[in-house]
Amino acid sequence: MIKLKQAGAALLALGLTSGLAVAQKVELVTNEKEKKVEVSIDGKPFTAYYYPGPDVLKKAVLYPVQTDKGTIVTRGWPLDPRPGERVDHPHHVGIWLNYEDVNGNDYWNNSDAVDHNKRPYGTIIHTGIKSAKGGKDKGALTVTADWVDKDGKLTLKETTTYVFSGKGSTRTIDRATTLTAVMDEVAMPDVKDGMFAIRVARELELPSDKAEIFTDASGIATKVPVMNNAGVTGNYRNSNGITGEEVWGKRAIWCNLTGKIKDENISIAMIDHPANVGYPAYWHARGYGLFAVNPLGMKALSNGKDVLNFKLKKGESTTFRYRLVVASEHLTDDALNAQAAAYAKVK
């Protein structure tokens, strides 16, 4: 008994107690009228797969995302604005996966806010729900989508499976997205904006001390101003111990964003999978609330040190696998190393 208590205390010190917690029931409810599949864990709302169509969003997303305590960790704007939020980059909604350059079409920056005559923009169109099933310890959702270019021509077929789970005050999303080339060649050259991403609530941003202007690939500039930093508490740390905005453009197995909303400590951690192209990936994590991992943008993110220029021939596929962890605590390096080791075994 004493040894068991000592082991529990050691795990508590390491922030690994979620591994001792019992897996919680996951429920998935399809709401066709609102174009959602709603996900709840342990009887509480967690997120929803939202596919309103290109008149609203140019891709499907997970939105909103909540902690075990019901705190929303994703930005509300532009779908559900909240006081004090930034109103930049309207394509940053919830959790998503896309890329800035696929055969010359920009899937990342596409929204109704851009001038579609200035640059080719692609759209990811939800095409179906293959399965949606809850369970006593996890729930799985499999969906399909078409990546079409500016002329509506099919470029990539997508099949994505989300696996949702929860233990204690931790919530986990495993996303596996398989992209299959339909054209003779699909080129995804090294660019900055990609690929798996979340846009977080204002409180989880890093405090800003200067105004900045961010320019996309077509030269469209977005000014991100200095804002009131009251209650803004975010900070990044990656698997190599690099912190703050310095995680941008660095390779790492995982990256962890910690902060506080009201009196709740929160971590949002993203974990790369060793089967992915470009592992360990470069991180496109910004202080203003964009938190992304980009395995394909090597040249842009390494200042030319590495080059990939990924391509698929017709009929070829690749799968991108990522784990995203939302916890009502500040996860330790040891906890995340354990998560990464466990996730590496997931096929």
Backbone hydrogen bonds, N-H to C=O, Kabsch-Sander energy under -0.5 kcal/mol:
donor,donor_aa,acceptor,acceptor_aa,energy
5,K,1,M,-2.4
6,Q,2,I,-2.5
7,A,3,K,-2.5
8,G,4,L,-2.4
9,A,5,K,-2.3
10,A,6,Q,-2.2
11,L,7,A,-2.3
12,L,8,G,-2.3
13,A,9,A,-2.1
14,L,10,A,-1.4
15,G,11,L,-0.6
15,G,12,L,-0.9
16,L,11,L,-2.8
19,G,16,L,-1.7
20,L,17,T,-1.6
21,A,17,T,-0.9
24,Q,166,G,-2.5
26,V,135,G,-3.1
27,E,40,S,-2.7
29,V,38,E,-2.4
31,N,36,K,-3.4
32,E,30,T,-0.6
35,K,31,N,-0.5
35,K,32,E,-0.6
36,K,31,N,-2.2
37,V,49,Y,-1.8
38,E,29,V,-3.0
39,V,47,T,-3.1
40,S,27,E,-2.5
41,I,44,K,-2.6
42,D,25,K,-3.0
44,K,41,I,-1.6
46,F,39,V,-2.9
47,T,39,V,-1.3
48,A,64,P,-0.5
49,Y,37,V,-2.5
50,Y,48,A,-0.7
50,Y,61,V,-3.4
51,Y,35,K,-2.5
51,Y,49,Y,-0.5
56,V,53,G,-2.3
57,L,53,G,-2.5
61,V,50,Y,-2.2
62,L,95,I,-2.0
63,Y,48,A,-2.6
63,Y,61,V,-0.6
66,Q,46,F,-2.4
67,T,71,T,-2.2
70,G,67,T,-1.7
73,V,65,V,-2.8
74,T,65,V,-0.8
75,R,199,R,-2.1
79,L,76,G,-0.8
80,D,76,G,-2.9
85,E,82,R,-1.6
92,H,89,H,-2.2
93,V,91,H,-1.2
95,I,62,L,-1.8
96,W,197,A,-2.2
98,N,195,M,-1.9
100,E,193,D,-1.7
102,V,105,N,-2.4
103,N,187,A,-2.8
105,N,102,V,-1.6
106,D,120,P,-2.2
107,Y,99,Y,-1.8
107,Y,105,N,-0.8
108,W,99,Y,-0.7
114,V,111,S,-1.2
116,H,114,V,-0.9
118,K,115,D,-1.4
119,R,115,D,-0.6
122,G,106,D,-1.3
123,T,148,V,-2.3
124,I,58,K,-2.7
125,I,123,T,-0.7
125,I,146,D,-3.0
126,H,124,I,-0.6
127,T,144,T,-2.7
128,G,144,T,-1.2
130,K,128,G,-0.6
130,K,142,T,-2.1
131,S,142,T,-1.6
133,K,140,A,-2.6
135,G,26,V,-1.9
139,G,164,F,-2.2
140,A,133,K,-2.8
141,L,162,Y,-2.5
142,T,131,S,-2.7
143,V,160,T,-2.8
144,T,128,G,-2.4
145,A,158,E,-2.0
146,D,125,I,-2.4
147,W,156,L,-2.9
148,V,123,T,-2.8
148,V,146,D,-0.8
149,D,153,K,-2.4
152,G,149,D,-2.3
155,T,147,W,-3.1
156,L,147,W,-1.3
157,K,180,T,-2.4
158,E,145,A,-3.0
159,T,178,T,-2.0
160,T,143,V,-2.6
161,T,176,A,-2.3
162,Y,141,L,-3.1
163,V,174,D,-2.4
164,F,139,G,-3.0
164,F,162,Y,-0.5
165,S,172,T,-2.1
167,K,170,T,-1.9
168,G,22,V,-0.7
170,T,167,K,-2.5
171,R,326,V,-3.1
172,T,165,S,-2.9
173,I,324,L,-2.7
174,D,163,V,-2.4
175,R,173,I,-0.6
175,R,322,Y,-3.2
176,A,161,T,-2.1
177,T,320,F,-2.7
178,T,159,T,-3.0
178,T,176,A,-0.5
179,L,177,T,-0.6
179,L,318,T,-2.8
180,T,157,K,-2.4
181,A,316,E,-2.6
182,V,155,T,-2.5
183,M,155,T,-1.0
186,V,312,L,-3.0
187,A,185,E,-0.5
188,M,310,F,-3.3
194,G,192,K,-0.9
195,M,98,N,-0.6
196,F,293,V,-1.9
197,A,96,W,-2.6
197,A,195,M,-0.5
198,I,291,F,-2.1
199,R,94,G,-1.7
200,V,198,I,-0.6
200,V,289,G,-2.4
201,A,73,V,-2.4
204,L,201,A,-1.6
205,E,202,R,-1.6
206,L,287,G,-2.7
212,E,224,V,-2.9
214,F,222,T,-2.9
216,D,220,I,-2.2
219,G,216,D,-2.0
221,A,219,G,-0.5
222,T,214,F,-2.8
224,V,212,E,-4.1
224,V,222,T,-0.5
232,V,229,N,-2.2
233,T,203,E,-2.9
233,T,231,G,-0.6
234,G,205,E,-2.4
235,N,258,T,-1.6
237,R,256,N,-1.7
238,N,242,I,-2.4
239,S,254,W,-2.0
241,G,238,N,-2.2
244,G,236,Y,-1.9
246,E,243,T,-1.0
247,V,244,G,-1.6
248,W,245,E,-1.5
249,G,283,W,-3.0
250,K,247,V,-1.8
252,A,281,A,-1.7
255,C,270,M,-2.1
256,N,237,R,-2.9
257,L,268,I,-3.0
258,T,235,N,-2.6
258,T,256,N,-0.6
259,G,266,I,-2.2
261,I,264,E,-2.0
262,K,260,K,-0.5
264,E,261,I,-2.0
265,N,263,D,-0.6
266,I,259,G,-2.8
267,S,327,A,-2.2
268,I,257,L,-2.7
269,A,325,V,-2.6
270,M,255,C,-2.6
271,I,323,R,-2.8
272,D,253,I,-3.1
273,H,321,R,-0.6
276,N,273,H,-2.2
279,Y,276,N,-1.4
282,Y,294,N,-0.9
283,W,250,K,-1.3
284,H,292,A,-2.2
285,A,283,W,-0.6
286,R,284,H,-0.6
286,R,290,L,-3.2
289,G,286,R,-1.3
291,F,198,I,-2.4
291,F,289,G,-0.6
292,A,284,H,-0.6
293,V,196,F,-2.3
294,N,282,Y,-2.8
301,L,297,G,-2.5
302,S,298,M,-2.1
304,G,299,K,-2.2
305,K,302,S,-1.1
310,F,188,M,-1.0
312,L,186,V,-2.3
314,K,184,D,-1.8
315,G,181,A,-2.4
316,E,313,K,-2.5
318,T,179,L,-1.8
320,F,177,T,-2.8
321,R,319,T,-0.5
322,Y,175,R,-2.5
323,R,271,I,-1.9
324,L,173,I,-2.9
325,V,269,A,-3.0
326,V,171,R,-3.1
327,A,267,S,-2.5
327,A,325,V,-0.5
328,S,169,S,-1.6
329,E,327,A,-0.9
331,L,329,E,-0.9
335,A,14,L,-0.6
336,L,332,T,-2.1
337,N,333,D,-2.7
338,A,334,D,-2.1
339,Q,335,A,-2.1
340,A,336,L,-2.8
341,A,337,N,-2.2
342,A,338,A,-2.2
343,Y,339,Q,-2.8
344,A,340,A,-2.1
345,K,341,A,-0.6
345,K,342,A,-1.0
346,V,343,Y,-1.8
